[in-house]
């Protein structure tokens, strides 16, 4: 009797150990979960698919946006200028931000994060990545020193040559500030040329007055590329669908 009980206990231990071993090795078995309602949401979440969605087509939580629509607040990400049309960007895109010391300093920070590893601190194409992969140009050499803001903005968005697109990584307003800083690096003086750059535009390097450079600044009271109003009609001006009616002609129609 004692011998049989001993054999039974050993057999049970072996079976129990094999079950535990098998259960732990299964990739699709999360094991025992306590309070699962803390992990699995009751409402549908677009980025989490637990079960078949009985409301949406195809049973998916995340639905495909309607063709031709743009998410709210993302219109600036779509300039509608093709990748291979940098010439159009040069002629049509205008920098909506003023050339100030603050904007240049922000552009320097963004340039350090996103561009310096290839283009170098001085903008001479001698960054650590360029040391490994040759062919990164200098901003102050050849045709590169004449690139305007629209050209630089477009290249940041779409890339050029071996440079990959950065449109998904750098927001539109940040691209303009990087473009400002690149324009400064075109002088060939590196970051130390900021004071001279501001002085050449009639500014005190210690102040933040707006630039008077009409070539790169946006005209006042005109629609700008890549710029839209999120809340039109504010500021006490009634929207009239593009028609500026006078008080005499803006009478109700019978």
Backbone bond lengths (Angstrom), bond angles and torsions (degrees), N, CA, C in turn:
res aa  C-N    CA-C-N  psi(-1)  N-CA   C-N-CA  omega(-1)  CA-C   N-CA-C  phi
1 X - - - 1.464 - - 1.525 110.74 -
2 X 1.289 115.95 -44.05 1.458 120.39 179.89 1.521 110.80 -67.22
3 X 1.332 116.38 -39.57 1.455 120.66 179.78 1.530 111.32 -64.80
4 X 1.326 117.63 -42.42 1.460 121.57 179.17 1.528 111.16 -64.55
5 X 1.355 117.29 -40.59 1.458 120.94 179.04 1.523 111.05 -63.77
6 X 1.332 115.13 -38.39 1.465 120.15 179.55 1.525 110.61 -65.09
7 X 1.333 116.52 -43.38 1.457 120.07 178.83 1.525 111.07 -65.17
8 X 1.326 116.97 -37.57 1.456 121.13 179.57 1.516 111.85 -65.43
9 X 1.316 116.32 -41.55 1.458 120.03 178.80 1.529 111.30 -65.96
10 X 1.327 117.04 -38.80 1.457 120.35 178.51 1.526 111.18 -65.60
11 X 1.315 115.86 -42.34 1.459 119.85 178.94 1.525 111.20 -64.01
12 X 1.345 116.48 -40.08 1.467 120.04 178.93 1.519 111.13 -64.87
13 X 1.314 116.31 -39.45 1.465 120.31 179.76 1.525 110.88 -64.70
14 X 1.349 115.45 -39.77 1.463 118.90 179.35 1.527 111.06 -65.63
15 X 1.332 117.30 -44.07 1.461 121.53 179.00 1.523 110.97 -63.43
16 X 1.329 116.67 -43.50 1.461 121.17 -179.57 1.533 111.33 -63.02
17 X 1.340 115.88 -41.11 1.465 120.06 179.77 1.518 110.88 -66.92
18 X 1.340 116.38 -39.23 1.464 118.55 179.36 1.517 111.61 -66.80
19 X 1.339 117.35 -35.98 1.468 120.75 177.60 1.521 110.40 -65.45
20 X 1.328 116.38 -43.94 1.462 119.84 178.53 1.520 111.31 -62.79
21 X 1.316 115.73 -42.43 1.458 119.87 -178.85 1.521 111.20 -64.13
22 X 1.340 115.56 -42.79 1.462 119.52 179.95 1.518 111.64 -65.81
23 X 1.352 116.46 -41.62 1.450 120.72 -179.30 1.516 112.68 -65.56
24 X 1.317 117.17 -37.45 1.463 120.23 -178.17 1.521 111.90 -73.23
25 X 1.319 116.85 -25.19 1.455 120.04 -176.86 1.523 113.18 -88.91
26 X 1.303 118.22 -4.65 1.464 121.21 -179.28 1.519 109.98 -81.23
27 X 1.338 115.99 122.08 1.461 120.38 -177.86 1.521 112.32 -70.83
28 X 1.348 117.33 -25.84 1.463 120.29 -177.33 1.523 112.99 -94.58
29 X 1.326 117.32 6.65 1.452 121.13 -179.05 1.529 108.95 -107.94
30 X 1.343 118.99 108.58 1.464 120.24 -179.00 1.516 113.82 -75.03
31 X 1.335 116.72 -3.77 1.455 119.15 -177.25 1.520 110.82 82.66
32 X 1.318 115.30 -167.48 1.460 120.74 -178.51 1.521 110.05 -76.73
33 X 1.340 117.51 127.49 1.456 122.90 -179.84 1.526 109.63 -111.09
34 X 1.315 115.04 132.76 1.451 121.12 175.66 1.525 108.78 -100.54
35 X 1.317 117.07 136.17 1.460 123.01 179.50 1.520 111.66 51.07
36 X 1.329 119.44 62.61 1.471 121.07 -177.46 1.521 113.43 -61.84
37 X 1.359 117.02 -21.71 1.462 117.99 178.93 1.534 112.03 -65.40
38 X 1.333 116.95 -13.23 1.458 120.35 175.47 1.527 111.53 -80.91
39 X 1.316 117.50 -16.37 1.462 122.14 -177.37 1.523 112.36 -104.08
40 X 1.327 116.52 -36.15 1.456 120.36 -173.17 1.525 109.58 -107.20
41 X 1.332 118.27 117.04 1.467 120.69 -177.90 1.520 111.52 -72.65
42 X 1.318 114.95 149.97 1.465 120.22 175.93 1.530 110.49 -77.12
43 X 1.353 119.74 -46.46 1.478 119.14 178.17 1.521 111.22 -75.31
44 X 1.319 115.18 161.32 1.455 120.74 177.89 1.537 109.95 -72.84
45 X 1.313 117.04 134.37 1.453 122.69 176.42 1.526 108.50 -117.38
46 X 1.350 117.51 131.78 1.470 119.61 -173.72 1.523 113.87 -64.41
47 X 1.318 118.63 -26.93 1.456 120.79 -176.73 1.530 112.38 -102.63
48 X 1.313 117.45 11.33 1.470 120.27 177.82 1.517 108.38 -138.40
49 X 1.313 115.87 122.09 1.457 121.41 -177.97 1.523 107.95 -114.64
50 X 1.340 117.13 102.60 1.457 121.07 -179.75 1.536 111.14 -95.72
51 X 1.322 115.72 -49.00 1.457 121.01 -178.69 1.527 108.90 -135.42
52 X 1.302 116.46 175.03 1.456 121.05 179.30 1.518 110.67 -66.31
53 X 1.311 116.10 129.90 1.453 121.97 177.72 1.524 108.22 -80.56
54 X 1.309 116.65 118.22 1.468 121.18 -176.12 1.520 112.63 -85.16
55 X 1.329 117.30 -1.79 1.465 120.81 -178.10 1.521 111.06 -102.47
56 X 1.320 116.92 -47.88 1.460 121.25 -176.27 1.527 111.90 -81.96
57 X 1.318 116.80 151.20 1.475 119.97 175.78 1.525 111.07 -61.68
58 X 1.295 117.18 149.85 1.459 124.98 178.84 1.524 112.41 66.87
59 X 1.303 117.94 2.49 1.462 120.55 175.61 1.506 114.97 75.38
60 X 1.356 118.66 14.36 1.461 121.95 -177.41 1.519 110.99 -99.63
61 X 1.341 115.82 145.89 1.463 120.38 176.30 1.527 111.44 -73.22
62 X 1.336 117.21 -41.50 1.457 121.41 -177.23 1.522 109.35 -88.68
63 X 1.319 116.47 117.23 1.455 120.90 -177.91 1.525 110.64 -95.48
64 X 1.312 116.42 149.97 1.460 122.03 179.17 1.529 109.65 -74.93
65 X 1.354 118.45 129.40 1.472 119.90 179.69 1.523 111.71 -61.16
66 X 1.305 115.94 154.78 1.456 121.78 177.94 1.528 109.04 -63.52
67 X 1.319 116.50 138.87 1.457 121.70 -178.79 1.530 110.51 -58.79
68 X 1.335 115.97 130.47 1.456 120.98 177.34 1.518 114.51 90.51
69 X 1.331 118.04 -2.07 1.456 120.20 179.95 1.515 110.89 -90.55
70 X 1.337 116.09 156.15 1.462 123.32 179.46 1.517 107.80 -125.30
71 X 1.328 119.38 131.61 1.465 120.71 178.37 1.524 111.49 -57.98
72 X 1.324 116.44 148.49 1.455 122.00 -179.34 1.530 110.45 -58.31
73 X 1.333 115.63 129.22 1.451 121.04 178.80 1.516 114.72 83.10
74 X 1.338 117.72 3.05 1.472 121.25 -177.09 1.529 112.73 -111.29
75 X 1.325 117.54 11.36 1.458 119.24 -176.77 1.527 111.61 -62.85
76 X 1.331 117.23 -32.37 1.458 120.25 -179.15 1.523 113.01 -64.44
77 X 1.332 116.95 -17.91 1.454 119.71 180.00 1.528 112.06 -77.52
78 X 1.330 116.90 -8.75 1.463 120.91 -176.72 1.529 108.85 -118.98
79 X 1.317 117.06 101.18 1.458 121.09 -179.73 1.528 111.52 -88.88
80 X 1.330 116.87 -12.27 1.468 122.37 179.63 1.533 111.79 61.37
81 X 1.303 117.28 20.55 1.461 121.56 173.43 1.520 107.26 -104.82
82 X 1.326 118.77 121.54 1.468 120.51 -175.66 1.521 112.89 -59.10
83 X 1.304 114.71 159.93 1.463 121.27 -177.77 1.521 112.54 -59.13
84 X 1.323 117.00 -37.85 1.465 121.06 -175.47 1.524 113.05 -93.65
85 X 1.340 118.20 19.43 1.465 121.61 -176.72 1.522 110.70 -118.67
86 X 1.337 115.88 53.27 1.461 119.54 -179.64 1.527 111.14 -64.63
87 X 1.337 117.80 -27.26 1.456 120.95 177.69 1.523 111.86 -63.82
88 X 1.331 116.39 -39.15 1.468 119.96 176.76 1.522 109.87 -64.80
89 X 1.333 116.29 -40.49 1.466 120.50 179.07 1.525 110.69 -61.89
90 X 1.323 116.85 -40.32 1.466 120.36 179.09 1.524 111.77 -60.17
91 X 1.343 116.24 -38.79 1.459 120.35 -174.28 1.513 113.43 -85.27
92 X 1.309 118.53 -27.64 1.467 120.55 -170.52 1.518 114.76 -109.36
93 X 1.326 118.83 -32.13 1.461 120.23 -176.54 1.523 110.31 -81.34
94 X 1.312 116.34 129.85 1.453 123.09 177.69 1.521 109.33 -121.85
95 X 1.314 115.19 139.52 1.453 120.53 -179.51 1.527 109.49 -72.25
96 X 1.347 118.38 116.43 1.468 120.42 -178.39 1.520 113.69 -79.00
97 X 1.323 118.27 -10.73 1.467 121.63 -176.69 1.521 110.41 -95.13
98 X 1.323 118.21 143.93 1.470 121.29 179.11 1.523 111.46 -75.74
99 X 1.315 115.57 150.01 1.461 121.14 176.31 1.531 108.64 -80.12
100 X 1.317 116.28 92.11 1.458 121.32 178.52 1.524 109.22 -120.15
101 X 1.319 114.97 166.27 1.456 119.54 178.56 1.523 110.62 -61.43
102 X 1.340 116.56 -40.65 1.467 120.37 -179.20 1.529 111.25 -63.50
103 X 1.329 116.79 -43.83 1.460 119.81 179.94 1.529 111.37 -66.48
104 X 1.327 117.18 -38.01 1.461 120.27 177.53 1.518 111.31 -66.37
105 X 1.319 117.07 -38.92 1.463 120.13 178.50 1.531 110.85 -67.48
106 X 1.331 116.50 -38.56 1.464 118.95 175.11 1.523 110.37 -65.53
107 X 1.337 116.26 -40.11 1.457 119.65 176.12 1.512 112.09 -61.26
108 X 1.334 116.94 -36.90 1.458 120.32 177.43 1.523 111.11 -63.59
109 X 1.336 116.75 -42.72 1.468 120.59 178.17 1.523 110.86 -62.08
110 X 1.333 116.76 -45.38 1.464 120.73 -179.98 1.524 110.99 -66.89
111 X 1.317 116.48 -37.39 1.465 120.75 177.54 1.531 110.16 -63.12
112 X 1.323 117.16 -41.94 1.465 120.91 179.43 1.521 111.08 -61.71
113 X 1.320 116.56 -38.22 1.466 120.82 -178.20 1.527 112.77 -73.76
114 X 1.319 116.13 -40.34 1.463 119.78 -167.82 1.523 115.36 -109.67
115 X 1.339 118.44 -19.75 1.455 119.89 -169.09 1.530 114.59 -125.28
116 X 1.324 116.30 -28.91 1.461 119.87 -169.28 1.526 112.88 -63.68
117 X 1.316 117.59 -29.76 1.460 120.00 -177.63 1.526 111.88 -62.39
118 X 1.344 116.95 -25.50 1.467 120.26 175.83 1.528 111.52 -103.76
119 X 1.323 116.56 -50.56 1.464 120.89 -170.65 1.526 113.39 -84.89
120 X 1.321 117.85 -9.76 1.453 120.45 175.56 1.514 113.35 84.04
121 X 1.313 116.35 157.01 1.461 121.68 -178.74 1.525 111.21 -63.28
122 X 1.334 117.18 -35.56 1.451 121.82 -178.17 1.532 112.90 -88.03
123 X 1.338 117.26 -2.65 1.455 120.21 -175.86 1.513 113.06 73.87
124 X 1.333 116.16 21.09 1.463 121.14 -176.29 1.529 113.17 -100.13
125 X 1.340 117.08 10.20 1.455 120.26 178.48 1.509 114.30 72.89
126 X 1.344 116.80 24.58 1.461 121.05 -177.30 1.524 111.87 -114.54
127 X 1.321 116.68 35.14 1.455 120.17 176.49 1.517 111.36 -71.36
128 X 1.342 117.98 167.44 1.467 120.69 -178.46 1.522 113.46 -60.52
129 X 1.331 117.51 -33.28 1.468 119.45 177.25 1.526 109.88 -71.74
130 X 1.333 116.64 -38.93 1.465 120.37 179.24 1.516 112.00 -64.72
131 X 1.335 116.85 -27.40 1.463 119.54 177.16 1.521 111.29 -65.83
132 X 1.330 115.90 -27.11 1.468 120.97 179.28 1.523 111.23 -90.23
133 X 1.335 115.69 -42.84 1.462 121.08 -179.04 1.524 107.77 -113.95
134 X 1.292 117.29 104.60 1.461 122.69 -174.05 1.528 111.18 -70.53
135 X 1.326 115.25 162.90 1.455 120.94 173.37 1.509 115.20 106.28
136 X 1.346 119.52 6.42 1.465 120.85 176.96 1.526 108.44 -79.69
137 X 1.336 118.61 124.54 1.474 120.12 -173.27 1.523 112.63 -78.02
138 X 1.316 114.85 164.87 1.458 122.40 172.87 1.519 108.68 -95.01
139 X 1.331 116.64 136.90 1.453 120.75 -178.62 1.531 112.94 -66.95
140 X 1.310 116.85 -22.76 1.460 119.96 -175.42 1.521 112.97 -98.47
141 X 1.338 116.88 12.99 1.468 120.65 -177.31 1.526 110.70 -118.07
142 X 1.323 115.51 140.94 1.454 121.41 172.90 1.520 113.29 59.77
143 X 1.329 115.00 -139.87 1.463 120.59 -177.49 1.521 112.45 -72.86
144 X 1.322 117.24 -16.26 1.460 120.07 -176.76 1.525 111.89 -66.64
145 X 1.330 117.70 -28.36 1.464 119.81 -178.34 1.519 112.21 -74.78
146 X 1.344 117.60 -7.37 1.462 121.48 179.16 1.520 113.04 -107.97
147 X 1.321 118.27 4.98 1.464 120.45 178.58 1.526 109.71 -64.17
148 X 1.341 117.62 132.05 1.454 119.59 177.26 1.525 110.80 -92.45
149 X 1.319 115.18 -178.30 1.464 120.02 -174.63 1.527 112.31 -61.39
150 X 1.355 116.41 -42.77 1.460 119.45 -178.75 1.513 112.61 -62.49
151 X 1.331 116.79 -38.93 1.462 121.51 177.25 1.524 110.48 -61.62
152 X 1.325 116.13 -48.84 1.466 120.74 -177.54 1.526 110.67 -64.40
153 X 1.332 116.54 -42.43 1.467 121.61 178.28 1.524 110.63 -57.35
154 X 1.332 115.89 -45.99 1.462 121.36 -177.05 1.529 110.79 -65.43
155 X 1.317 117.95 -40.15 1.463 121.10 179.91 1.528 110.49 -68.21
156 X 1.333 117.45 -37.77 1.469 119.71 176.05 1.519 109.71 -61.55
157 X 1.323 116.56 -42.03 1.459 120.81 -177.56 1.528 112.43 -68.99
158 X 1.322 116.74 -47.00 1.461 120.75 -170.75 1.523 114.34 -106.87
159 X 1.326 118.07 -15.58 1.451 119.65 -175.41 1.516 111.28 80.90
160 X 1.328 115.91 171.86 1.456 120.98 178.47 1.527 108.89 -162.18
161 X 1.324 116.34 134.60 1.459 119.55 -177.95 1.522 110.54 61.81
162 X 1.320 115.99 -125.68 1.459 120.76 178.98 1.523 113.05 -84.50
163 X 1.322 117.64 -6.82 1.458 121.14 177.36 1.517 109.27 -76.83
164 X 1.318 116.38 123.35 1.451 121.36 -179.09 1.526 110.58 -78.35
165 X 1.339 118.39 156.59 1.473 121.04 177.43 1.523 111.51 -62.49
166 X 1.319 115.41 142.27 1.460 121.96 176.86 1.525 111.54 -118.97
167 X 1.343 116.50 15.25 1.455 119.53 -177.51 1.507 114.07 -63.25
168 X 1.330 117.91 -30.62 1.462 120.93 179.64 1.517 112.24 -84.07
169 X 1.329 117.64 -9.54 1.453 121.66 -176.78 1.527 112.77 -106.79
170 X 1.320 116.57 -26.93 1.458 121.56 -175.99 1.521 108.77 -119.64
171 X 1.328 117.34 121.38 1.456 122.40 -178.90 1.531 110.31 -66.38
172 X 1.349 117.72 156.26 1.468 120.39 -177.53 1.520 113.81 -54.87
173 X 1.346 118.74 -45.55 1.464 119.46 -179.19 1.515 111.31 -66.14
174 X 1.326 117.06 -30.06 1.463 120.19 177.19 1.530 111.03 -71.95
175 X 1.322 117.07 -33.69 1.469 120.02 177.76 1.524 110.43 -62.39
176 X 1.334 116.67 -40.20 1.463 119.15 179.96 1.521 111.30 -64.43
177 X 1.307 117.55 -37.64 1.467 120.03 -179.55 1.527 110.99 -72.58
178 X 1.321 116.33 -35.17 1.467 118.63 173.54 1.523 109.65 -64.02
179 X 1.342 116.13 -40.70 1.471 119.99 178.95 1.524 110.58 -60.17
180 X 1.339 117.48 -40.01 1.467 120.75 176.77 1.525 110.54 -58.65
181 X 1.321 115.15 -46.46 1.464 118.43 -176.50 1.523 111.13 -68.19
182 X 1.330 117.51 -36.57 1.462 120.33 176.41 1.521 110.38 -63.79
183 X 1.353 116.95 -38.64 1.462 119.48 176.82 1.525 110.90 -59.74
184 X 1.321 116.21 -35.38 1.455 120.32 177.91 1.527 111.05 -69.47
185 X 1.346 115.75 -39.72 1.465 119.72 179.67 1.523 111.89 -68.05
186 X 1.325 117.51 -18.35 1.460 120.19 177.86 1.528 112.26 -63.31
187 X 1.336 116.56 -17.14 1.459 119.92 176.92 1.521 112.43 -69.59
188 X 1.333 116.59 -20.25 1.458 120.43 -178.46 1.509 113.51 82.16
189 X 1.345 117.16 14.91 1.460 120.46 -178.82 1.526 112.97 -105.69
190 X 1.321 116.71 -1.24 1.444 119.67 -179.92 1.515 111.74 69.23
191 X 1.340 117.85 -163.83 1.467 120.81 -179.65 1.524 113.09 -59.33
192 X 1.335 117.14 -24.54 1.467 120.05 -178.35 1.528 111.97 -69.32
193 X 1.318 118.16 -11.94 1.450 120.76 -177.62 1.511 114.80 -87.14
194 X 1.343 118.02 7.00 1.460 120.00 -176.53 1.521 111.73 -63.89
195 X 1.334 117.58 -42.66 1.465 120.28 -179.40 1.526 110.76 -61.97
196 X 1.325 117.34 -44.24 1.461 120.91 178.92 1.522 111.11 -65.34
197 X 1.321 115.78 -37.14 1.461 120.51 -179.25 1.526 110.36 -64.20
198 X 1.320 117.60 -45.07 1.457 121.24 179.31 1.530 111.02 -68.27
199 X 1.333 115.67 -39.11 1.462 120.04 -179.49 1.523 110.73 -63.56
200 X 1.324 117.12 -37.94 1.458 121.25 179.55 1.525 111.77 -64.75
201 X 1.317 116.74 -21.01 1.461 121.66 178.63 1.522 111.63 -102.39
202 X 1.319 115.87 18.88 1.456 120.41 174.45 1.496 114.33 73.80
203 X 1.342 117.39 29.03 1.447 120.54 -179.27 1.520 110.68 -119.57
204 X 1.327 113.77 151.95 1.453 120.55 171.05 1.520 106.71 -83.58
205 X 1.320 117.70 129.76 1.461 120.56 -176.46 1.519 112.47 -63.86
206 X 1.320 117.36 -13.03 1.458 119.17 178.56 1.508 113.09 -97.98
207 X 1.343 117.45 -2.80 1.450 121.11 -178.68 1.520 110.09 -109.35
208 X 1.320 115.86 174.89 1.464 120.43 -178.74 1.516 110.92 -127.11
209 X 1.342 116.63 33.82 1.460 119.35 177.67 1.511 110.11 -69.07
210 X 1.342 117.09 153.61 1.458 120.97 -175.91 1.522 110.52 -73.77
211 X 1.326 114.22 149.86 1.459 120.13 179.23 1.519 110.80 -74.60
212 X 1.317 114.85 153.83 1.466 120.20 176.46 1.516 111.17 -108.30
213 X 1.321 116.24 18.89 1.463 120.88 -179.59 1.522 108.75 -77.01
214 X 1.322 117.49 99.83 1.452 121.44 -176.03 1.510 114.12 -71.03
215 X 1.330 117.85 -19.25 1.465 120.31 -177.08 1.513 111.53 -69.14
216 X 1.327 117.09 -33.16 1.457 120.22 -174.64 1.517 113.30 -113.46
217 X 1.330 117.63 -3.24 1.447 120.15 -178.36 1.515 110.94 -99.28
218 X 1.298 115.78 153.43 1.451 121.39 -179.19 1.522 110.32 -78.92
219 X 1.337 118.41 137.61 1.456 120.81 175.85 1.525 111.14 -62.97
220 X 1.309 116.36 151.01 1.452 121.13 179.60 1.527 109.80 -77.95
221 X 1.340 115.77 143.55 1.460 122.56 176.01 1.522 112.99 62.04
222 X 1.333 118.57 29.86 1.456 121.06 175.89 1.510 109.34 -130.43
223 X 1.322 116.13 149.49 1.455 120.72 179.05 1.512 109.77 -66.78
224 X 1.316 115.86 138.89 1.459 120.82 -177.38 1.524 110.52 -115.08
225 X 1.329 116.26 149.96 1.460 120.31 175.28 1.507 108.98 -65.22
226 X 1.324 116.40 141.68 1.471 123.80 177.27 1.521 112.31 61.76
227 X 1.323 117.78 30.96 1.463 119.71 179.63 1.517 108.17 -140.53
228 X 1.337 116.29 124.07 1.448 119.61 179.44 1.521 109.45 -137.86
229 X 1.306 115.60 160.66 1.455 120.59 177.67 1.513 108.69 -94.12
230 X 1.330 115.73 123.65 1.463 119.66 178.48 1.518 110.45 -72.58
231 X 1.328 116.68 -31.84 1.458 121.16 -178.98 1.523 109.13 -125.65
232 X 1.328 118.59 76.49 1.476 120.53 -179.35 1.513 111.64 -65.23
233 X 1.334 115.77 151.95 1.449 120.35 177.30 1.504 114.04 92.09
234 X 1.341 118.50 -1.47 1.448 120.31 179.04 1.525 109.95 -81.33
235 X 1.309 115.72 172.25 1.451 121.17 178.06 1.522 112.71 82.65
236 X 1.347 117.77 16.21 1.447 120.69 176.07 1.518 113.77 81.48
237 X 1.333 118.47 4.81 1.466 121.47 -179.79 1.517 108.59 -104.41
238 X 1.295 116.60 121.85 1.458 121.00 -178.74 1.525 110.72 -77.81
239 X 1.324 116.76 131.11 1.458 120.61 178.97 1.527 109.85 -69.79
240 X 1.345 115.96 134.63 1.463 120.78 -179.21 1.525 111.43 -127.90
241 X 1.337 116.51 29.20 1.459 121.07 177.91 1.523 112.20 56.06
242 X 1.332 116.56 39.15 1.455 120.78 176.22 1.505 114.96 87.18
243 X 1.338 118.54 -2.90 1.464 121.32 -179.52 1.516 109.75 -105.29
244 X 1.304 116.90 123.07 1.449 122.30 -179.73 1.529 108.63 -95.52
245 X 1.327 116.28 93.44 1.451 121.13 -175.52 1.523 110.72 -87.06
246 X 1.290 117.25 142.90 1.450 120.88 175.08 1.514 109.62 -81.40
247 X 1.327 115.43 169.26 1.465 119.89 -178.71 1.526 112.26 -65.63
248 X 1.345 116.19 -26.71 1.457 119.54 -177.95 1.521 112.11 -78.43
249 X 1.346 116.57 -34.86 1.462 119.24 -177.18 1.508 112.37 -91.11
250 X 1.324 117.18 -13.27 1.467 120.52 -177.52 1.505 109.93 -87.79
251 X 1.328 118.44 54.35 1.445 122.60 178.80 1.522 109.58 -102.15
252 X 1.316 117.13 146.69 1.456 119.33 178.90 1.516 111.35 -62.05
253 X 1.311 114.80 141.75 1.467 121.11 179.92 1.515 109.96 -88.24
254 X 1.329 115.34 140.38 1.461 119.86 178.47 1.520 110.70 -81.31
